[in-house]
Amino acid sequence: MKKIILGFGMLLMMVVISSFTFFNTPTIARKAAGLHLPVTIGTNIGDEAPEIEMTDIDGKVIKLSSLRGKMVLIDFWASWCGPCRRENPNVVSAYNKYSKAKFKTAKGFEVFSVSLDKTKESWQKAITADGLVWKYHVSDLKFWENAAARKYGVKSIPMSFLIDENGIIVGKSLRGLALHTKLDEYVKSFK
């Protein structure tokens, strides 16, 4: 009888441990294994990126989810942020290089810039001065109270999240060469 109880206890413990491990396996690993489980929405690598719905320079509402199917760099920055402005040439370089690339599974590359500016004028002036030629620039002009920055837990800028064609976060805080190296992992060829 003790052997049966001990055996049952061991079996139960194995089930609990394996289910804990399974459900704490990152979404990417579960997806690669062909497992279709609910995706966690969050800001960790392997999570589905939370939706951002905000207005652009012209007052038009843009949703991050409208870019599904593409690799997307969500770039948190501001015109008043020196490190952001120094990183902007790298983001421009990545955009110019990877917007022309063919990806293994994604249909292109976009930058989705979220500004923590307070005024439309300074935000727009920085976009022009830094040559931020992509079309997805959004802000609610609420400085550190920016709704997207709060949702993503952004405490300092520049801050970035790279998401794949399914909206899954595959990289964070990618600056300089690290951004290019990460994008290279997903590129099939350049046009």
C-alpha positions in Angstrom: 0.0 0.0 0.0 2.9 2.4 0.8 4.4 1.7 -2.6 1.1 2.6 -4.3 0.8 5.8 -2.4 4.4 6.6 -3.0 4.1 5.8 -6.7 0.9 8.0 -7.0 2.6 10.8 -5.2 5.6 10.7 -7.5 3.3 10.6 -10.5 1.4 13.6 -9.3 4.6 15.5 -8.6 5.9 14.8 -12.1 2.7 16.0 -13.6 2.8 19.2 -11.6 6.5 19.9 -12.4 6.0 19.2 -16.1 3.0 21.4 -16.4 4.7 24.2 -14.6 7.7 23.9 -16.9 5.4 23.7 -20.0 3.3 26.7 -19.2 6.3 28.8 -18.3 8.1 28.0 -21.6 8.3 31.1 -23.7 5.7 31.6 -26.3 8.2 31.3 -29.1 9.4 27.9 -28.0 5.8 26.7 -27.6 5.0 28.0 -31.1 8.1 26.4 -32.6 7.0 23.1 -31.0 3.7 23.4 -32.8 1.8 24.0 -29.6 -1.2 26.3 -29.9 -1.8 27.8 -26.5 -3.1 31.2 -25.5 -0.3 33.8 -26.0 0.7 36.0 -23.0 0.3 39.7 -23.8 3.2 41.5 -22.1 6.6 43.1 -22.7 8.9 40.1 -22.3 10.6 38.4 -25.2 8.1 35.7 -26.3 5.1 37.8 -25.3 2.6 39.3 -27.7 3.2 43.0 -27.8 0.4 45.1 -26.2 -1.7 47.1 -28.7 -0.7 50.7 -29.2 -3.5 53.0 -30.6 -2.4 56.6 -30.8 -2.6 59.6 -33.1 0.0 60.6 -35.6 1.3 64.1 -36.5 -1.9 64.7 -38.6 -4.3 63.5 -35.8 -5.0 60.2 -37.5 -5.3 57.2 -35.2 -2.8 54.4 -35.9 -2.8 50.9 -34.4 0.3 48.9 -34.0 -1.7 45.8 -35.0 -2.2 47.3 -38.5 1.4 46.3 -39.2 0.9 42.6 -38.6 2.7 40.5 -41.1 5.8 42.7 -40.9 8.8 42.9 -38.6 8.3 46.1 -36.6 10.7 48.1 -34.4 8.7 49.9 -31.7 10.9 52.9 -30.9 10.3 55.0 -27.8 12.0 58.3 -28.1 11.6 62.1 -27.8 13.0 65.3 -29.4 14.4 66.5 -26.0 16.3 63.2 -25.4 20.0 63.4 -26.4 20.7 59.7 -26.4 17.6 59.2 -28.6 18.7 61.8 -31.1 22.2 60.1 -31.2 20.5 56.7 -31.8 18.2 58.0 -34.6 20.9 57.8 -37.3 21.2 54.1 -36.5 17.4 53.6 -36.7 17.3 55.4 -40.0 20.2 53.2 -41.3 18.3 50.1 -40.2 15.1 51.3 -41.8 16.8 52.1 -45.1 18.6 48.7 -45.1 15.8 46.4 -43.9 12.8 48.0 -45.5 14.3 46.7 -48.8 15.1 43.2 -47.4 13.1 40.0 -47.9 12.4 38.2 -44.7 12.0 34.5 -44.0 8.4 34.8 -42.8 7.6 38.6 -42.6 6.5 40.9 -45.4 8.9 43.7 -44.8 10.1 45.9 -42.0 8.7 49.1 -40.4 9.5 51.4 -37.6 6.7 52.5 -35.3 8.0 55.6 -33.4 6.3 56.5 -30.1 7.3 60.0 -29.0 7.3 61.2 -25.4 7.3 64.8 -26.5 5.1 67.5 -25.0 4.6 69.6 -28.1 3.7 68.8 -31.6 6.1 71.4 -32.9 9.2 70.0 -31.3 8.2 66.5 -32.2 7.6 67.3 -35.8 10.8 69.4 -36.0 12.9 66.5 -34.7 11.3 64.0 -37.2 12.4 66.3 -40.1 15.8 67.2 -38.7 16.8 63.6 -38.0 15.4 62.3 -41.3 12.9 59.9 -39.8 11.3 59.0 -43.1 9.0 56.2 -42.1 5.3 57.0 -41.8 4.4 55.6 -38.4 5.0 58.4 -35.8 2.6 58.5 -32.9 2.3 60.4 -29.6 -0.3 61.6 -27.1 2.0 64.5 -26.2 1.9 63.5 -22.5 5.6 63.3 -21.8 6.3 60.5 -19.3 2.6 59.9 -18.9 2.5 58.6 -22.5 -0.1 55.8 -22.5 2.0 53.5 -24.6 5.2 54.1 -22.6 3.3 53.3 -19.4 1.8 50.1 -20.9 5.3 49.0 -22.0 6.9 49.9 -18.7 9.3 52.4 -20.3 11.3 54.1 -17.6 14.1 55.5 -19.8 14.5 56.3 -23.5 15.6 55.4 -26.0 13.8 52.1 -25.6 12.9 49.6 -28.3 11.0 46.4 -28.9 11.4 44.3 -32.0 8.3 42.3 -32.9 7.8 39.7 -35.5 5.1 39.3 -38.1 2.7 37.8 -35.5 3.3 40.6 -33.0 5.6 38.6 -30.8 8.4 40.4 -29.1 11.7 38.9 -30.3 14.1 41.6 -29.1 14.3 44.5 -26.6 16.6 47.5 -26.0 18.3 47.0 -29.4 20.7 49.8 -30.1 23.5 50.3 -32.6 24.8 47.1 -34.2 22.7 44.9 -32.0 19.6 46.1 -33.9 21.1 45.1 -37.3 22.4 41.8 -35.9 19.0 40.8 -34.6 17.2 41.8 -37.8 19.8 39.8 -39.8 18.5 36.6 -38.1 15.2 37.1 -39.9 16.4 38.2 -43.3 16.2 35.8 -46.2 17.9 38.2 -48.7 18.2 41.8 -49.8 16.6 43.0 -53.0 
